[in-house]
Amino acid sequence: AEGAPGSLLATAGAMRVVGLLLAWALLLAGALLHPAASQQCHPSSPGGVLRFTDRHAEIRVPALHRVPSSLDPLYGLVRRCLDLIQQNPLPTELLRTALNDPGSVRTSQVVQYELGYVICAAVALLFTVAVPVAGMCFCYCRSRRRCGGRLRAHRRSLGCCRRRCLLACLSFTSLVILISVTCAFVTSQRVKGQMEPGLGAVPSTLRTLRQHLANVPQGVQMVVDKFEVPRKQIISDLGGKRGAGRHPELAPGMDEALTVPRCLAGLSRSVGLSIHGQLKAMTYAALADLQDRAGDLQTSLHHLQILHSTARALAAARAELEPALRERRRRVVALLDDPRCTSCASVLGRAQGLELGADYGKVGTGPWTPAPAPHPAGPRLTGSFSRSKVPSVEKVLKALAGLPRSDFAEMIRQGNGTFNSIPELAVERMAQVIQDLRGDLASTAEKVQSIADGFPVPDYARPVSEALLKAEERSQPYLREAERFERYRWIAGTVLCSIILLILACNVTGMALGVYGLSKREDPSDYECRGEAGAKFLLVGVGLAFLFSWLLILLVFATFLVGGNIQTLVCRNWVNQEIYKFIDTPGNLPPSMNVTHQLNLRRDSNLSSAYRECKSGAGLWEVLQLDRSYDLDEHLKTPKYSADFQKRLGDFTANLGDVRLLRSEGRQDLETFARSGVDEVDYGRFQEEMKNPVVQTSLPGLARNLEGLQKMQVSGGRAAGEPSVPTGTRSPRCAPQRNSTVAGRLAAEARALWHMQNSTVQSQEALVAKLGESVQFLSRLAPHLKERVKRTLATTASVEARLPVQAQQILRQELGCFTRKELRYFAQYLNWVGQTLREDVASCQPLATALDNGRVILCDRIADPWNAFWFSLGCCTFFLIPSIIFAVRLTKHFRPIRNRLM
């Protein structure tokens, strides 16, 4: 009878411990797996941005820009002077006539437009004639000893002041010439340094443009081939990499259940983990609640069996104790009532109260009843007060007979296992759709290839390539002539600048020697060799100036005419785009120079609009004349390539939440438990009955009293070694027992009471304590039993019903997140394709960049220092005239004064 309840309790305890440990382990695993629930919905992570390499950079046309220089103020001054010289706008009529019918060009038209240059040519011609003529006249005067001779005596008083003034003027003039010739040297070298790379940039730029057009098909194919980047990323997101080892996001033991290749466990495993992570709290709470109710059933059944068996054992023990206790009371009362027993009257009352206490054999459910009348034969050992009947639990045990019919521990373990296998189930259910998605990616790659197959630029860019090739071939002779002319210009400029430096050296040496000679001469009329040498140096400089001035003015005018017209006719109108307007105007160019036709531009376009479109980043297909319009944006719409992929994910459904937490037999067990009447038993009656002792009078106390009477000293009081009598039971002092027979009987009765206490009463008290534990547990459980069982059944049913619905919702949410993430990969790639085709592979921006580079090279890097060169050299040339005058006048002051009577 005791073995079965003990085994039930051990089974219930083991099941509870195992269930709690399993729930704790699953909760911990769920906490570790929870971050995977939303990992698909974070596109801002580093893995969400695709990286594409650029392999088309080597055929780009680098943009050139004007480089700031310390000579910019000089360049600006020259441009303002040229704007002052040539104030006429672009001569469209003259250029139209010159290009279409060169023979009908009238000289008057050219002179009218070039009026400023004609005036400058007249000045140059006058200078070229006048300065040599003046030089010849000076030579004739010198031969007549009239120019550059000696200062006469009557002018001696004014000589010192004039000499100083002439020295200052000649020094200033020489300084201006020195600065001008330095600028001429610097700008000449700058022209030489820019001319060679500038001329070489023309064919190289044309070749780069032709290479750019020729590489369009390869570039488009390269861009299309880059679809491999998003395809690999999507395949990685779909299935990950094939490999061995445990998945880092799963608890131990979960990987072994996989039945599909690891390469298919990317998206599907993530979906399963997300469902598991978001539903684990609800599921584990329901399983824990079910575990508690199963434990309540096992423990309650155990305690009910203990209560029933213990009550029966107490009733049987009471029945055995009753005759022995009655006989013992009779004997003790008779002994204490013996006249020979001295001082025994005080204990007689306690002995008469020796009767049974609690009675667990009276089973019933009625209220308390009054005690029956005394038995005629004598008092009964049932106490002097009425007692309620303890309730019976036989009906409850009968209702719970055979429970539990189901193995709750196995049921909960299976429920845990089924719920825990959702990630593996997702891998298995989604294996086919992932394979289909891989096939969709392959068909998408074929659709992307159609971008390269249908790209129209290569067929229509051929005329542009031919025009660029023709321009490159025709430019070669002109470039060689320009290079040759620049070489001659640089040689002539360097020689003439060197001559100017020689003239300056003569001036400086002459002034230095002359001043030194004057300081050493005591008498102005005395001859002094150093002063005479200074005068001769000045005259040598004058001779050189007369001799080379006409060459200087010819070089200045030649470079001025070329550089000035380049600036005013080309560069100025290039900057304000008047040249483009002239080219765009029909009839200005001959048919052989029709740029729109040669470049195959759109019929509704022209060079100006094409230049603006190219500069703003348009593609070649947007400016070329095509048989039919081509809209790249229409070909790069994301739905065109992702529709099948998106539809397959949108149509996919799978039942991933079908988890049975409680089978029908388990539900019946709990319902039977709730209806068994455990909560209807009045456990308070047990508690009231347990307040009564097994025997009303304390057997140990009565035994000690009898021993005390037996050991009384003759002198009275308590005998030595007499045990203390509890308060209220202490016997009064009396005379010692004089009858040895009574003393022996007292000792025998005391021993019999101690034997009854130790052999019978103590075992019944232990059974009462055991009964109290069961009653205490059942009294705490009973009031809430039905409510808890009802709540557990409702929660379990609700969770079982909600799991499939919420699992489907999470599946749709996760697939939606995954779809949006992968569509972003498609969008990134297609946006990159459009940007790369427009800005790099098939961009017409290199054409606009080439035009801008031509303007920078011709105008900013060549024309500006070219014009600064002739401007500086012209300053040197014109300042030679005052230098000649001041040098000739100064020579007289360096020679001895001619004596003459006043």
MOTA-V96225 format. One record per helix or strand of 3 or more residues. SS is the DSSP state (H for helix, E for strand). FROM is the first residue (numbers start at 1). LEN is the number of residues. If there is no record, write none. Layout:
ss: (SS & SS)
from: (FROM & FROM)
len: (LEN & LEN)
//
This chain:
ss: (H & H & H & H & H & H & H & H & H & H & H & H & H & H & H & H & H & H & H & H & H & H & H & H & H & H & H & H & H & H & H & H & H & H & H & H)
from: (2 & 46 & 57 & 72 & 92 & 102 & 107 & 115 & 153 & 216 & 227 & 255 & 262 & 267 & 345 & 394 & 408 & 422 & 431 & 457 & 462 & 529 & 578 & 591 & 595 & 607 & 620 & 632 & 638 & 664 & 678 & 683 & 699 & 740 & 785 & 845)
len: (40 & 3 & 3 & 14 & 9 & 3 & 7 & 29 & 62 & 10 & 13 & 3 & 3 & 70 & 8 & 6 & 13 & 8 & 23 & 4 & 59 & 47 & 7 & 3 & 4 & 9 & 4 & 4 & 14 & 12 & 3 & 8 & 12 & 43 & 57 & 50)
//
